[in-house]
Amino acid sequence: MKPVLTAVCMLVFSNMFMTYAWYGHLKNLNNKAWYIAAVISWCIAFGEYMIQVPANRIGHETLSIGQLKIMQEVITLSVFVPFAVFYMRENLSWNYLWAGICLLGAVYFVFRG
């Protein structure tokens, strides 16, 4: 269980980088040229990859690739929703709940014995 917990913690942290790299420029660099935002986002994404790659290797010690992917999607939504609501000031909608319910179904099917 330790590799899974380590992978989850690392993937949460890497996903914070990824979410900011993908969407943070919409708030912070919206007055800059797109290619400047792209380079800055790429630099942030490099940090994400430096955490994500070892996290997936650690997680793959006990999880299948499908389990890793679904776990990553759950983490992505868990990080993205607070980011969208609190940082980007987007309105919370029922669509986030429905997406989460669909992911729970995916978790059930990929992790069932």
N, CA, C and O atoms as CSV, one atom per row, in Angstrom:
chain,resi,resn,atom,element,x,y,z
A,1,MET,N,N,0.817,-1.200,0.000
A,1,MET,CA,C,0.000,0.000,0.000
A,1,MET,C,C,0.858,1.260,0.000
A,1,MET,O,O,0.407,2.308,-0.462
A,2,LYS,N,N,2.080,1.179,0.508
A,2,LYS,CA,C,2.936,2.361,0.565
A,2,LYS,C,C,3.239,2.939,-0.815
A,2,LYS,O,O,3.198,4.159,-0.975
A,3,PRO,N,N,3.547,2.102,-1.835
A,3,PRO,CA,C,3.774,2.703,-3.155
A,3,PRO,C,C,2.554,3.448,-3.687
A,3,PRO,O,O,2.699,4.471,-4.357
A,4,VAL,N,N,1.361,2.951,-3.399
A,4,VAL,CA,C,0.143,3.608,-3.875
A,4,VAL,C,C,-0.010,4.969,-3.192
A,4,VAL,O,O,-0.284,5.968,-3.857
A,5,LEU,N,N,0.165,5.013,-1.878
A,5,LEU,CA,C,0.040,6.271,-1.142
A,5,LEU,C,C,1.101,7.277,-1.592
A,5,LEU,O,O,0.811,8.461,-1.758
A,6,THR,N,N,2.314,6.803,-1.784
A,6,THR,CA,C,3.383,7.679,-2.283
A,6,THR,C,C,3.029,8.224,-3.654
A,6,THR,O,O,3.183,9.417,-3.915
A,7,ALA,N,N,2.553,7.348,-4.530
A,7,ALA,CA,C,2.176,7.776,-5.882
A,7,ALA,C,C,1.035,8.787,-5.838
A,7,ALA,O,O,1.070,9.786,-6.557
A,8,VAL,N,N,0.032,8.542,-5.011
A,8,VAL,CA,C,-1.103,9.467,-4.907
A,8,VAL,C,C,-0.624,10.838,-4.450
A,8,VAL,O,O,-0.989,11.851,-5.048
A,9,CYS,N,N,0.184,10.883,-3.406
A,9,CYS,CA,C,0.681,12.173,-2.902
A,9,CYS,C,C,1.488,12.909,-3.966
A,9,CYS,O,O,1.319,14.112,-4.165
A,10,MET,N,N,2.353,12.187,-4.638
A,10,MET,CA,C,3.169,12.812,-5.691
A,10,MET,C,C,2.298,13.275,-6.855
A,10,MET,O,O,2.530,14.347,-7.414
A,11,LEU,N,N,1.303,12.478,-7.223
A,11,LEU,CA,C,0.423,12.859,-8.329
A,11,LEU,C,C,-0.457,14.058,-7.985
A,11,LEU,O,O,-0.757,14.871,-8.859
A,12,VAL,N,N,-0.868,14.176,-6.744
A,12,VAL,CA,C,-1.623,15.367,-6.333
A,12,VAL,C,C,-0.742,16.598,-6.493
A,12,VAL,O,O,-1.169,17.608,-7.052
A,13,PHE,N,N,0.481,16.509,-6.004
A,13,PHE,CA,C,1.410,17.635,-6.096
A,13,PHE,C,C,1.721,17.973,-7.555
A,13,PHE,O,O,1.716,19.143,-7.938
A,14,SER,N,N,1.989,16.957,-8.361
A,14,SER,CA,C,2.299,17.216,-9.777
A,14,SER,C,C,1.092,17.791,-10.504
A,14,SER,O,O,1.237,18.606,-11.415
A,15,ASN,N,N,-0.100,17.362,-10.097
A,15,ASN,CA,C,-1.304,17.866,-10.747
A,15,ASN,C,C,-1.546,19.328,-10.437
A,15,ASN,O,O,-2.143,20.043,-11.242
A,16,MET,N,N,-1.091,19.779,-9.284
A,16,MET,CA,C,-1.184,21.214,-8.976
A,16,MET,C,C,-0.354,22.015,-9.980
A,16,MET,O,O,-0.795,23.051,-10.477
A,17,PHE,N,N,0.843,21.526,-10.269
A,17,PHE,CA,C,1.683,22.163,-11.284
A,17,PHE,C,C,0.992,22.132,-12.642
A,17,PHE,O,O,0.931,23.142,-13.343
A,18,MET,N,N,0.473,20.960,-13.004
A,18,MET,CA,C,-0.129,20.797,-14.320
A,18,MET,C,C,-1.333,21.723,-14.494
A,18,MET,O,O,-1.471,22.386,-15.523
A,19,THR,N,N,-2.194,21.762,-13.493
A,19,THR,CA,C,-3.395,22.596,-13.586
A,19,THR,C,C,-3.011,24.058,-13.739
A,19,THR,O,O,-3.603,24.781,-14.542
A,20,TYR,N,N,-2.018,24.494,-12.967
A,20,TYR,CA,C,-1.569,25.881,-13.075
A,20,TYR,C,C,-0.928,26.140,-14.446
A,20,TYR,O,O,-1.150,27.190,-15.049
A,21,ALA,N,N,-0.141,25.186,-14.929
A,21,ALA,CA,C,0.499,25.354,-16.240
A,21,ALA,C,C,-0.547,25.436,-17.350
A,21,ALA,O,O,-0.396,26.225,-18.283
A,22,TRP,N,N,-1.591,24.638,-17.259
A,22,TRP,CA,C,-2.612,24.610,-18.308
A,22,TRP,C,C,-3.539,25.807,-18.265
A,22,TRP,O,O,-3.954,26.308,-19.311
A,23,TYR,N,N,-3.877,26.283,-17.047
A,23,TYR,CA,C,-4.924,27.289,-16.946
A,23,TYR,C,C,-4.522,28.584,-16.246
A,23,TYR,O,O,-5.205,29.595,-16.406
A,24,GLY,N,N,-3.447,28.582,-15.485
A,24,GLY,CA,C,-3.041,29.770,-14.744
A,24,GLY,C,C,-2.739,30.964,-15.630
A,24,GLY,O,O,-2.955,32.108,-15.228
A,25,HIS,N,N,-2.242,30.709,-16.833
A,25,HIS,CA,C,-1.909,31.804,-17.751
A,25,HIS,C,C,-3.157,32.576,-18.185
A,25,HIS,O,O,-3.059,33.736,-18.585
A,26,LEU,N,N,-4.316,31.943,-18.110
A,26,LEU,CA,C,-5.554,32.631,-18.490
A,26,LEU,C,C,-5.854,33.799,-17.552
A,26,LEU,O,O,-6.499,34.773,-17.941
A,27,LYS,N,N,-5.383,33.688,-16.335
A,27,LYS,CA,C,-5.589,34.756,-15.361
A,27,LYS,C,C,-4.370,35.674,-15.264
A,27,LYS,O,O,-4.506,36.897,-15.212
A,28,ASN,N,N,-3.188,35.077,-15.240
A,28,ASN,CA,C,-1.974,35.840,-14.952
A,28,ASN,C,C,-1.268,36.410,-16.174
A,28,ASN,O,O,-0.575,37.422,-16.073
A,29,LEU,N,N,-1.433,35.784,-17.302
A,29,LEU,CA,C,-0.699,36.216,-18.494
A,29,LEU,C,C,-1.637,36.571,-19.641
A,29,LEU,O,O,-1.229,36.529,-20.802
A,30,ASN,N,N,-2.862,36.915,-19.343
A,30,ASN,CA,C,-3.831,37.175,-20.410
A,30,ASN,C,C,-3.499,38.418,-21.227
A,30,ASN,O,O,-4.054,38.610,-22.309
A,31,ASN,N,N,-2.606,39.260,-20.726
A,31,ASN,CA,C,-2.198,40.441,-21.492
A,31,ASN,C,C,-0.880,40.232,-22.233
A,31,ASN,O,O,-0.370,41.160,-22.862
A,32,LYS,N,N,-0.333,39.033,-22.165
A,32,LYS,CA,C,0.909,38.690,-22.875
A,32,LYS,C,C,0.577,37.895,-24.134
A,32,LYS,O,O,-0.501,37.312,-24.255
A,33,ALA,N,N,1.517,37.885,-25.057
A,33,ALA,CA,C,1.350,37.086,-26.278
A,33,ALA,C,C,1.237,35.601,-25.908
A,33,ALA,O,O,1.813,35.150,-24.918
A,34,TRP,N,N,0.487,34.859,-26.717
A,34,TRP,CA,C,0.240,33.445,-26.411
A,34,TRP,C,C,1.532,32.653,-26.309
A,34,TRP,O,O,1.630,31.739,-25.491
A,35,TYR,N,N,2.547,32.994,-27.143
A,35,TYR,CA,C,3.781,32.215,-27.132
A,35,TYR,C,C,4.599,32.457,-25.858
A,35,TYR,O,O,5.355,31.580,-25.443
A,36,ILE,N,N,4.461,33.616,-25.241
A,36,ILE,CA,C,5.112,33.855,-23.953
A,36,ILE,C,C,4.429,32.999,-22.886
A,36,ILE,O,O,5.094,32.369,-22.064
A,37,ALA,N,N,3.102,32.986,-22.909
A,37,ALA,CA,C,2.359,32.133,-21.977
A,37,ALA,C,C,2.702,30.664,-22.193
A,37,ALA,O,O,2.809,29.900,-21.233
A,38,ALA,N,N,2.875,30.269,-23.452
A,38,ALA,CA,C,3.201,28.871,-23.755
A,38,ALA,C,C,4.566,28.490,-23.191
A,38,ALA,O,O,4.714,27.408,-22.624
A,39,VAL,N,N,5.554,29.352,-23.334
A,39,VAL,CA,C,6.896,29.047,-22.820
A,39,VAL,C,C,6.886,28.984,-21.296
A,39,VAL,O,O,7.475,28.079,-20.706
A,40,ILE,N,N,6.226,29.930,-20.669
A,40,ILE,CA,C,6.141,29.922,-19.207
A,40,ILE,C,C,5.382,28.683,-18.730
A,40,ILE,O,O,5.790,28.037,-17.766
A,41,SER,N,N,4.291,28.357,-19.397
A,41,SER,CA,C,3.527,27.160,-19.036
A,41,SER,C,C,4.354,25.900,-19.227
A,41,SER,O,O,4.272,24.972,-18.422
A,42,TRP,N,N,5.147,25.863,-20.282
A,42,TRP,CA,C,6.005,24.706,-20.529
A,42,TRP,C,C,7.026,24.547,-19.398
A,42,TRP,O,O,7.304,23.430,-18.961
A,43,CYS,N,N,7.573,25.651,-18.936
A,43,CYS,CA,C,8.538,25.589,-17.828
A,43,CYS,C,C,7.871,25.051,-16.559
A,43,CYS,O,O,8.468,24.255,-15.834
A,44,ILE,N,N,6.647,25.479,-16.292
A,44,ILE,CA,C,5.909,24.968,-15.134
A,44,ILE,C,C,5.602,23.486,-15.331
A,44,ILE,O,O,5.715,22.694,-14.395
A,45,ALA,N,N,5.217,23.117,-16.542
A,45,ALA,CA,C,4.893,21.717,-16.835
A,45,ALA,C,C,6.122,20.821,-16.683
A,45,ALA,O,O,5.988,19.645,-16.344
A,46,PHE,N,N,7.304,21.357,-16.926
A,46,PHE,CA,C,8.519,20.565,-16.726
A,46,PHE,C,C,8.615,20.118,-15.265
A,46,PHE,O,O,8.965,18.972,-14.982
A,47,GLY,N,N,8.301,21.034,-14.340
A,47,GLY,CA,C,8.289,20.662,-12.926
A,47,GLY,C,C,7.274,19.577,-12.644
A,47,GLY,O,O,7.520,18.672,-11.846
A,48,GLU,N,N,6.123,19.671,-13.311
A,48,GLU,CA,C,5.086,18.650,-13.147
A,48,GLU,C,C,5.594,17.289,-13.600
A,48,GLU,O,O,5.379,16.285,-12.920
A,49,TYR,N,N,6.262,17.251,-14.738
A,49,TYR,CA,C,6.761,15.976,-15.255
A,49,TYR,C,C,7.847,15.389,-14.373
A,49,TYR,O,O,7.976,14.169,-14.282
A,50,MET,N,N,8.623,16.231,-13.729
A,50,MET,CA,C,9.685,15.735,-12.857
A,50,MET,C,C,9.109,15.055,-11.607
A,50,MET,O,O,9.809,14.290,-10.943
A,51,ILE,N,N,7.870,15.324,-11.292
A,51,ILE,CA,C,7.195,14.659,-10.178
A,51,ILE,C,C,6.313,13.525,-10.692
A,51,ILE,O,O,6.261,12.454,-10.086
A,52,GLN,N,N,5.626,13.754,-11.800
A,52,GLN,CA,C,4.663,12.796,-12.325
A,52,GLN,C,C,5.313,11.508,-12.824
A,52,GLN,O,O,4.789,10.421,-12.581
A,53,VAL,N,N,6.436,11.613,-13.513
A,53,VAL,CA,C,7.078,10.408,-14.070
A,53,VAL,C,C,7.510,9.448,-12.955
A,53,VAL,O,O,7.181,8.264,-13.021
A,54,PRO,N,N,8.238,9.923,-11.930
A,54,PRO,CA,C,8.566,8.965,-10.860
A,54,PRO,C,C,7.332,8.484,-10.095
A,54,PRO,O,O,7.303,7.349,-9.621
A,55,ALA,N,N,6.318,9.337,-9.972
A,55,ALA,CA,C,5.091,8.912,-9.286
A,55,ALA,C,C,4.441,7.747,-10.015
A,55,ALA,O,O,4.016,6.779,-9.385
A,56,ASN,N,N,4.361,7.834,-11.329
A,56,ASN,CA,C,3.770,6.737,-12.097
A,56,ASN,C,C,4.623,5.477,-12.031
A,56,ASN,O,O,4.085,4.370,-12.007
A,57,ARG,N,N,5.921,5.627,-12.001
A,57,ARG,CA,C,6.786,4.446,-11.877
A,57,ARG,C,C,6.592,3.774,-10.525
A,57,ARG,O,O,6.543,2.547,-10.435
A,58,ILE,N,N,6.483,4.587,-9.471
A,58,ILE,CA,C,6.252,4.039,-8.130
A,58,ILE,C,C,4.875,3.373,-8.073
A,58,ILE,O,O,4.742,2.259,-7.567
A,59,GLY,N,N,3.857,4.054,-8.588
A,59,GLY,CA,C,2.510,3.499,-8.577
A,59,GLY,C,C,2.380,2.221,-9.381
A,59,GLY,O,O,1.605,1.331,-9.031
A,60,HIS,N,N,3.147,2.135,-10.469
A,60,HIS,CA,C,3.058,0.951,-11.340
A,60,HIS,C,C,3.664,-0.289,-10.696
A,60,HIS,O,O,3.528,-1.391,-11.228
A,61,GLU,N,N,4.338,-0.119,-9.547
A,61,GLU,CA,C,4.836,-1.283,-8.812
A,61,GLU,C,C,3.682,-2.165,-8.339
A,61,GLU,O,O,3.829,-3.383,-8.234
A,62,THR,N,N,2.523,-1.541,-8.051
A,62,THR,CA,C,1.387,-2.312,-7.535
A,62,THR,C,C,0.094,-2.095,-8.313
A,62,THR,O,O,-0.854,-2.859,-8.136
A,63,LEU,N,N,0.028,-1.087,-9.159
A,63,LEU,CA,C,-1.191,-0.788,-9.903
A,63,LEU,C,C,-0.994,-1.032,-11.391
A,63,LEU,O,O,0.119,-0.925,-11.907
A,64,SER,N,N,-2.073,-1.359,-12.068
A,64,SER,CA,C,-2.014,-1.493,-13.527
A,64,SER,C,C,-2.011,-0.099,-14.147
A,64,SER,O,O,-2.288,0.890,-13.468
A,65,ILE,N,N,-1.701,-0.028,-15.415
A,65,ILE,CA,C,-1.683,1.251,-16.117
A,65,ILE,C,C,-3.085,1.868,-16.150
A,65,ILE,O,O,-3.232,3.085,-16.044
A,66,GLY,N,N,-4.107,1.031,-16.297
A,66,GLY,CA,C,-5.478,1.525,-16.282
A,66,GLY,C,C,-5.863,2.100,-14.921
A,66,GLY,O,O,-6.516,3.140,-14.840
A,67,GLN,N,N,-5.455,1.418,-13.859
A,67,GLN,CA,C,-5.719,1.925,-12.520
A,67,GLN,C,C,-4.999,3.253,-12.285
A,67,GLN,O,O,-5.562,4.171,-11.689
A,68,LEU,N,N,-3.756,3.351,-12.755
A,68,LEU,CA,C,-3.021,4.616,-12.631
A,68,LEU,C,C,-3.740,5.744,-13.368
A,68,LEU,O,O,-3.836,6.862,-12.863
A,69,LYS,N,N,-4.238,5.446,-14.557
A,69,LYS,CA,C,-4.893,6.477,-15.355
A,69,LYS,C,C,-6.177,6.959,-14.698
A,69,LYS,O,O,-6.409,8.165,-14.612
A,70,ILE,N,N,-7.006,6.048,-14.236
A,70,ILE,CA,C,-8.254,6.445,-13.590
A,70,ILE,C,C,-7.959,7.192,-12.296
A,70,ILE,O,O,-8.626,8.178,-11.981
A,71,MET,N,N,-6.969,6.729,-11.547
A,71,MET,CA,C,-6.576,7.431,-10.334
A,71,MET,C,C,-6.139,8.864,-10.660
A,71,MET,O,O,-6.484,9.802,-9.940
A,72,GLN,N,N,-5.390,9.025,-11.736
A,72,GLN,CA,C,-4.947,10.348,-12.161
A,72,GLN,C,C,-6.127,11.231,-12.538
A,72,GLN,O,O,-6.118,12.427,-12.244
A,73,GLU,N,N,-7.130,10.673,-13.175
A,73,GLU,CA,C,-8.304,11.461,-13.554
A,73,GLU,C,C,-9.077,11.934,-12.322
A,73,GLU,O,O,-9.568,13.062,-12.288
A,74,VAL,N,N,-9.182,11.070,-11.315
A,74,VAL,CA,C,-9.845,11.463,-10.073
A,74,VAL,C,C,-9.049,12.583,-9.401
A,74,VAL,O,O,-9.625,13.559,-8.921
A,75,ILE,N,N,-7.739,12.438,-9.371
A,75,ILE,CA,C,-6.885,13.474,-8.792
A,75,ILE,C,C,-7.018,14.766,-9.582
A,75,ILE,O,O,-7.090,15.848,-9.000
A,76,THR,N,N,-7.049,14.660,-10.899
A,76,THR,CA,C,-7.176,15.859,-11.739
A,76,THR,C,C,-8.441,16.630,-11.405
A,76,THR,O,O,-8.396,17.847,-11.226
A,77,LEU,N,N,-9.560,15.942,-11.319
A,77,LEU,CA,C,-10.810,16.623,-10.999
A,77,LEU,C,C,-10.784,17.172,-9.579
A,77,LEU,O,O,-11.307,18.257,-9.322
A,78,SER,N,N,-10.182,16.433,-8.659
A,78,SER,CA,C,-10.092,16.879,-7.265
A,78,SER,C,C,-9.239,18.131,-7.115
A,78,SER,O,O,-9.492,18.950,-6.232
A,79,VAL,N,N,-8.237,18.286,-7.962
A,79,VAL,CA,C,-7.388,19.482,-7.932
A,79,VAL,C,C,-8.026,20.598,-8.757
A,79,VAL,O,O,-7.989,21.765,-8.367
A,80,PHE,N,N,-8.612,20.232,-9.901
A,80,PHE,CA,C,-9.135,21.245,-10.817
A,80,PHE,C,C,-10.327,22.011,-10.246
A,80,PHE,O,O,-10.401,23.231,-10.395
A,81,VAL,N,N,-11.245,21.325,-9.607
A,81,VAL,CA,C,-12.460,21.996,-9.126
A,81,VAL,C,C,-12.128,23.108,-8.127
A,81,VAL,O,O,-12.598,24.231,-8.305
A,82,PRO,N,N,-11.333,22.837,-7.080
A,82,PRO,CA,C,-10.983,23.956,-6.190
A,82,PRO,C,C,-10.195,25.066,-6.908
A,82,PRO,O,O,-10.385,26.249,-6.623
A,83,PHE,N,N,-9.322,24.679,-7.828
A,83,PHE,CA,C,-8.567,25.676,-8.599
A,83,PHE,C,C,-9.521,26.563,-9.394
A,83,PHE,O,O,-9.394,27.787,-9.378
A,84,ALA,N,N,-10.460,25.956,-10.077
A,84,ALA,CA,C,-11.406,26.713,-10.902
A,84,ALA,C,C,-12.276,27.624,-10.053
A,84,ALA,O,O,-12.529,28.770,-10.425
A,85,VAL,N,N,-12.730,27.124,-8.926
A,85,VAL,CA,C,-13.659,27.889,-8.092
A,85,VAL,C,C,-12.930,28.970,-7.293
A,85,VAL,O,O,-13.353,30.126,-7.298
A,86,PHE,N,N,-11.853,28.616,-6.615
A,86,PHE,CA,C,-11.216,29.555,-5.701
A,86,PHE,C,C,-10.166,30.443,-6.363
A,86,PHE,O,O,-10.034,31.612,-6.000
A,87,TYR,N,N,-9.423,29.912,-7.320
A,87,TYR,CA,C,-8.365,30.705,-7.942
A,87,TYR,C,C,-8.864,31.443,-9.187
A,87,TYR,O,O,-8.617,32.637,-9.356
A,88,MET,N,N,-9.559,30.722,-10.041
A,88,MET,CA,C,-10.030,31.332,-11.286
A,88,MET,C,C,-11.392,32.014,-11.126
A,88,MET,O,O,-11.857,32.697,-12.039
A,89,ARG,N,N,-12.029,31.829,-9.970
A,89,ARG,CA,C,-13.325,32.453,-9.665
A,89,ARG,C,C,-14.431,32.027,-10.632
A,89,ARG,O,O,-15.295,32.826,-10.991
A,90,GLU,N,N,-14.392,30.772,-11.045
A,90,GLU,CA,C,-15.448,30.209,-11.884
A,90,GLU,C,C,-16.601,29.776,-10.988
A,90,GLU,O,O,-16.403,29.451,-9.817
A,91,ASN,N,N,-17.778,29.775,-11.535
A,91,ASN,CA,C,-18.927,29.298,-10.779
A,91,ASN,C,C,-18.924,27.784,-10.707
A,91,ASN,O,O,-18.643,27.105,-11.694
A,92,LEU,N,N,-19.236,27.265,-9.540
A,92,LEU,CA,C,-19.366,25.825,-9.360
A,92,LEU,C,C,-20.694,25.403,-9.967
A,92,LEU,O,O,-21.729,26.008,-9.687
A,93,SER,N,N,-20.667,24.375,-10.792
A,93,SER,CA,C,-21.908,23.915,-11.416
A,93,SER,C,C,-22.127,22.435,-11.110
A,93,SER,O,O,-21.233,21.729,-10.645
A,94,TRP,N,N,-23.336,22.005,-11.387
A,94,TRP,CA,C,-23.683,20.593,-11.188
A,94,TRP,C,C,-22.858,19.684,-12.095
A,94,TRP,O,O,-22.711,18.497,-11.805
A,95,ASN,N,N,-22.328,20.211,-13.167
A,95,ASN,CA,C,-21.544,19.389,-14.089
A,95,ASN,C,C,-20.329,18.770,-13.404
A,95,ASN,O,O,-19.926,17.656,-13.740
A,96,TYR,N,N,-19.743,19.489,-12.441
A,96,TYR,CA,C,-18.617,18.911,-11.698
A,96,TYR,C,C,-19.066,17.688,-10.902
A,96,TYR,O,O,-18.347,16.691,-10.833
A,97,LEU,N,N,-20.246,17.764,-10.306
A,97,LEU,CA,C,-20.774,16.620,-9.561
A,97,LEU,C,C,-21.012,15.435,-10.492
A,97,LEU,O,O,-20.634,14.307,-10.175
A,98,TRP,N,N,-21.640,15.690,-11.640
A,98,TRP,CA,C,-21.916,14.593,-12.578
A,98,TRP,C,C,-20.613,13.981,-13.093
A,98,TRP,O,O,-20.515,12.763,-13.243
A,99,ALA,N,N,-19.622,14.816,-13.362
A,99,ALA,CA,C,-18.319,14.299,-13.798
A,99,ALA,C,C,-17.697,13.432,-12.704
A,99,ALA,O,O,-17.125,12.379,-12.984
A,100,GLY,N,N,-17.814,13.885,-11.466
A,100,GLY,CA,C,-17.286,13.104,-10.357
A,100,GLY,C,C,-17.985,11.764,-10.208
A,100,GLY,O,O,-17.343,10.753,-9.922
A,101,ILE,N,N,-19.290,11.752,-10.399
A,101,ILE,CA,C,-20.044,10.492,-10.318
A,101,ILE,C,C,-19.610,9.540,-11.432
A,101,ILE,O,O,-19.466,8.339,-11.201
A,102,CYS,N,N,-19.405,10.065,-12.620
A,102,CYS,CA,C,-18.914,9.219,-13.719
A,102,CYS,C,C,-17.538,8.644,-13.384
A,102,CYS,O,O,-17.264,7.476,-13.662
A,103,LEU,N,N,-16.679,9.465,-12.790
A,103,LEU,CA,C,-15.355,8.972,-12.402
A,103,LEU,C,C,-15.453,7.894,-11.321
A,103,LEU,O,O,-14.671,6.943,-11.321
A,104,LEU,N,N,-16.400,8.039,-10.412
A,104,LEU,CA,C,-16.583,6.988,-9.404
A,104,LEU,C,C,-16.950,5.665,-10.058
A,104,LEU,O,O,-16.508,4.603,-9.621
A,105,GLY,N,N,-17.758,5.736,-11.103
A,105,GLY,CA,C,-18.063,4.518,-11.860
A,105,GLY,C,C,-16.815,3.931,-12.498
A,105,GLY,O,O,-16.612,2.717,-12.482
A,106,ALA,N,N,-15.990,4.787,-13.053
A,106,ALA,CA,C,-14.736,4.326,-13.659
A,106,ALA,C,C,-13.827,3.704,-12.607
A,106,ALA,O,O,-13.201,2.674,-12.858
A,107,VAL,N,N,-13.753,4.321,-11.434
A,107,VAL,CA,C,-12.943,3.773,-10.342
A,107,VAL,C,C,-13.458,2.387,-9.967
A,107,VAL,O,O,-12.676,1.452,-9.798
A,108,TYR,N,N,-14.755,2.262,-9.839
A,108,TYR,CA,C,-15.331,0.965,-9.479
A,108,TYR,C,C,-14.917,-0.119,-10.486
A,108,TYR,O,O,-14.457,-1.194,-10.101
A,109,PHE,N,N,-15.084,0.177,-11.756
A,109,PHE,CA,C,-14.820,-0.846,-12.775
A,109,PHE,C,C,-13.341,-1.175,-12.911
A,109,PHE,O,O,-12.995,-2.333,-13.145
A,110,VAL,N,N,-12.468,-0.201,-12.774
A,110,VAL,CA,C,-11.055,-0.480,-12.986
A,110,VAL,C,C,-10.397,-1.115,-11.748
A,110,VAL,O,O,-9.393,-1.818,-11.868
A,111,PHE,N,N,-10.974,-0.862,-10.548
A,111,PHE,CA,C,-10.357,-1.408,-9.338
A,111,PHE,C,C,-11.079,-2.644,-8.798
A,111,PHE,O,O,-10.604,-3.249,-7.837
A,112,ARG,N,N,-12.193,-3.030,-9.375
A,112,ARG,CA,C,-12.890,-4.204,-8.838
A,112,ARG,C,C,-12.067,-5.451,-9.138
A,112,ARG,O,O,-11.337,-5.516,-10.127
A,113,GLY,N,N,-12.204,-6.427,-8.265
A,113,GLY,CA,C,-11.421,-7.652,-8.367
A,113,GLY,C,C,-11.930,-8.502,-9.446
A,113,GLY,O,O,-11.393,-9.584,-9.685
